[in-house]
Amino acid sequence: MSGGAATPAAQANAALIRSRAELSPRIGLVLGSGLGSFIDAIGDAVTIPYDAFDGFPAPSVSGHAGSLVIGHIEGAPIAVMAGRAHYYEHGRADVMRPALETLHALGVGDLIVTNAAGGLRDDNPPGSVMLITDHINLGVHNPLIGEASDARFVGMTQAYDAALREAALTAADSEGIALHQGVYMWFSGPSFETPAEIRAARVLGADAVGMSTVPEVVLARFLDLRVLAFSVITNYAAGMTGAELSHQETKDVAPRGGEKLMRLLTRMLAAWPERK
């Protein structure tokens, strides 16, 4: 079920983008903490700061640039969001809604979401990449709270598109990248999880934990976008090593996994699966 017609703000934002960039991207990409180097691979890049748009968030977290970059990778037109806003910055699960509605109004039909996450498995160490197959959100926060239409009742059984996941696995194999698969669990942050919370997350079936992505995926499905999502594992989760966690560690380690993810996505973008 789709979220319906574009809002006036989304239409105006899309018009602004079209006035500055000749490309018509069909793929959107949201970059997580420490993954900003992706924009260096974009050809014929047109960069527009978030503050030029109506309703776009102003990220306050280091490692999130706060700009939209339109260009192409391997000939595929793409709209890259260099940075996101998080629930913990604003207390709003729907803080990314205007930005995603703008991508939808622009004609984007597929959304790639990336994040930096804590790993819960010994075989998924820092520097590795995990393909997200499903997620867990046990909190009360949902970005569609307050939506008046029946479109708010979004089915999440196929939240992470099977065809895109299969293509990602094929691309990883072609690049010789070990691509793990697993379930991502969203915690609101900004404090890191406790060892007890991590033990509970493992019992519930989580393979990685983080402070983003889930609201964006819910909003994307509301807008009828296909979703592909990855976690770059930057640390073992709380209590697994005895060491304290830090955002600096996230920023330091993310580029290691980010390089693998960039190779994987470049391979995918050269032959992106068409929507059936």
C-alpha positions in Angstrom: 0.0 0.0 0.0 1.4 3.4 -1.0 1.5 6.6 0.9 -0.3 8.3 -1.9 0.3 11.6 -3.8 3.4 13.7 -3.1 3.0 16.5 -0.6 3.4 20.1 -1.9 6.8 20.3 0.0 8.0 17.1 -1.6 6.9 18.4 -5.1 8.7 21.7 -4.5 11.9 19.9 -3.3 11.8 17.6 -6.3 11.4 20.6 -8.6 14.4 22.3 -7.1 16.5 19.1 -7.7 15.4 18.9 -11.3 16.4 22.6 -11.8 19.9 21.8 -10.8 20.5 18.2 -12.0 19.6 16.8 -15.4 19.6 13.2 -14.2 16.4 11.4 -13.1 17.5 9.0 -10.4 15.5 5.8 -9.8 17.7 4.7 -6.9 18.2 6.4 -3.6 21.0 5.7 -1.1 21.1 6.8 2.6 24.6 6.9 4.0 25.3 5.9 7.6 28.0 7.1 10.1 31.5 7.1 8.6 30.4 6.1 5.1 30.5 9.6 3.5 33.4 8.6 1.2 30.8 7.0 -1.1 30.1 10.4 -2.6 33.7 10.4 -4.1 32.6 7.6 -6.5 29.6 9.7 -7.9 30.2 10.9 -11.4 28.9 14.3 -12.6 27.9 15.0 -9.0 25.5 17.9 -8.1 25.5 18.6 -4.4 22.6 20.4 -2.7 22.7 21.1 1.1 19.8 19.9 3.1 19.0 23.4 4.3 18.0 24.3 0.7 15.0 22.0 1.0 11.7 22.3 2.9 11.6 19.9 5.8 14.9 18.2 5.4 16.6 17.4 8.7 19.8 19.1 9.9 22.0 16.2 11.1 23.9 17.1 14.3 26.0 13.9 14.4 29.7 14.0 13.3 30.2 11.8 10.2 26.9 13.0 8.6 27.4 15.8 6.1 23.8 16.8 5.5 23.7 17.1 1.7 22.0 15.5 -1.2 24.2 14.4 -4.1 22.7 13.6 -7.5 24.9 11.8 -10.1 25.6 8.4 -11.4 27.7 5.3 -10.5 28.4 2.8 -13.3 25.9 4.7 -15.4 23.1 4.3 -12.9 21.5 7.6 -11.9 21.4 7.8 -8.1 20.4 10.2 -5.4 22.7 9.9 -2.4 21.7 11.3 1.0 25.1 12.1 2.7 23.9 11.9 6.2 20.6 11.3 8.1 18.9 12.5 11.2 18.2 10.1 14.0 15.3 9.7 16.5 17.6 10.6 19.4 18.4 14.0 17.9 14.9 15.2 17.7 12.6 12.7 19.5 10.8 12.2 16.2 10.7 8.8 14.5 9.4 10.5 11.3 12.3 13.0 11.0 13.4 11.6 7.7 9.9 11.5 6.2 10.2 14.8 4.2 13.5 13.7 2.7 12.1 10.3 1.6 8.9 11.8 0.3 11.1 14.1 -1.8 13.0 11.1 -3.3 9.7 9.4 -4.0 8.4 12.6 -5.7 11.6 12.7 -7.7 10.8 9.3 -9.2 13.0 7.1 -6.9 11.6 3.6 -6.7 14.3 1.7 -4.9 16.1 2.7 -1.7 19.4 1.5 -0.3 19.8 2.1 3.4 23.2 1.8 5.1 24.3 2.1 8.7 27.1 1.5 11.1 26.2 -1.1 13.7 27.3 -3.2 16.6 27.8 -6.9 15.8 26.4 -9.6 18.0 28.0 -12.6 16.3 31.6 -13.7 16.6 31.7 -14.6 12.9 30.6 -11.0 11.9 33.6 -9.0 13.2 34.3 -5.3 13.0 35.0 -4.3 9.4 32.5 -6.8 7.9 29.3 -6.1 6.1 25.8 -7.6 6.9 22.9 -7.8 4.5 19.8 -7.0 6.6 17.1 -9.6 6.1 14.6 -8.4 8.7 14.5 -6.1 11.7 13.2 -5.9 15.3 11.7 -2.7 16.9 10.4 -3.3 20.4 10.0 0.3 21.2 6.8 2.4 20.9 8.3 4.6 18.2 7.0 4.3 14.7 7.3 7.0 12.0 3.7 6.5 10.9 2.2 7.5 14.2 -0.2 10.4 13.5 -0.7 9.4 9.8 -4.4 9.8 9.3 -5.0 7.5 6.3 -5.4 3.8 6.2 -2.1 3.7 4.3 -0.5 3.7 7.8 -1.2 0.0 8.1 1.9 -1.0 6.2 2.7 -4.7 5.7 6.3 -5.4 6.7 6.5 -9.1 5.8 8.6 -8.3 2.7 10.2 -5.1 4.1 13.6 -6.1 2.6 13.2 -6.9 -1.0 14.1 -10.5 -1.9 15.2 -9.8 -5.5 17.5 -7.0 -4.4 18.9 -9.2 -1.6 19.6 -12.0 -4.1 21.4 -9.6 -6.4 23.5 -8.3 -3.5 24.6 -11.8 -2.6 25.5 -12.4 -6.2 27.5 -9.2 -6.4 29.3 -10.0 -3.2 30.3 -13.4 -4.5 31.6 -11.8 -7.7 33.7 -9.3 -5.7 35.0 -12.0 -3.3 33.3 -10.3 -0.3 32.0 -12.3 2.6 28.5 -10.9 3.0 26.8 -12.0 6.2 23.0 -12.0 6.5 21.1 -11.2 9.6 18.5 -9.3 11.6 19.0 -5.7 12.7 17.5 -4.5 16.0 16.8 -0.8 16.5 17.5 0.9 19.8 16.7 4.6 20.1 20.1 5.8 21.4 22.0 8.0 21.9 23.5 6.0 24.7 24.9 2.6 23.7 23.1 -0.5 24.8 23.9 -2.3 28.1 25.4 -5.8 28.2 22.0 -7.0 29.5 20.2 -5.5 26.6 22.6 -7.1 24.2 22.0 -10.5 25.8 18.3 -10.0 25.4 18.7 -8.9 21.8 20.6 -12.1 21.1 17.9 -14.2 22.6 15.3 -12.4 20.5 17.2 -13.2 17.3 19.2 -10.0 16.5 22.5 -10.2 14.7 23.4 -6.5 14.9 22.1 -3.4 16.7 22.0 0.2 15.9 20.2 3.6 16.2 18.8 4.2 12.7 17.4 2.6 9.6 14.2 1.0 10.9 12.1 4.2 10.7 13.4 4.9 7.2 12.5 1.3 6.1 9.0 1.7 7.5 8.6 5.1 5.7 10.0 3.6 2.5 7.5 0.8 2.5 4.8 3.3 3.2 5.9 5.0 0.0 6.0 1.7 -1.9 9.8 1.8 -2.4 11.8 -1.4 -2.7 14.3 -1.6 0.1 17.8 -3.0 0.3 19.8 -2.5 3.6 23.2 -3.1 4.9 25.0 -2.8 8.3 28.7 -2.1 8.4 29.9 -3.7 11.6 32.1 -1.3 13.5 32.4 -3.0 16.9 31.3 -5.9 18.9 28.2 -5.0 21.0 28.3 -4.1 24.7 29.6 -6.8 27.0 31.1 -9.0 24.3 34.7 -7.8 24.8 34.6 -5.9 28.1 35.7 -2.7 26.3 33.6 0.5 26.4 32.0 1.7 23.2 32.4 5.1 21.5 31.2 7.0 18.4 34.8 7.6 17.5 35.3 3.9 17.1 32.3 3.8 14.8 33.8 6.5 12.6 37.2 5.0 12.6 36.1 1.4 11.6 33.2 2.2 9.3 35.4 3.0 6.3 36.9 -0.5 6.4 33.6 -2.1 5.8 32.5 0.8 3.7 35.1 0.0 1.1 33.7 -3.5 0.7 30.2 -2.2 0.5 31.1 0.4 -2.1 32.6 -2.4 -4.3 29.5 -4.5 -3.8 27.1 -1.7 -4.7 29.1 -0.6 -7.7 28.8 -4.1 -9.0 25.1 -4.1 -8.4 24.5 -0.6 -10.0 26.1 -1.8 -13.2 23.2 -4.2 -13.6 20.5 -3.1 -11.2 17.5 -5.5 -11.0 14.5 -4.1 -12.6 11.3 -3.9 -10.6 8.7 -6.4 -11.8 
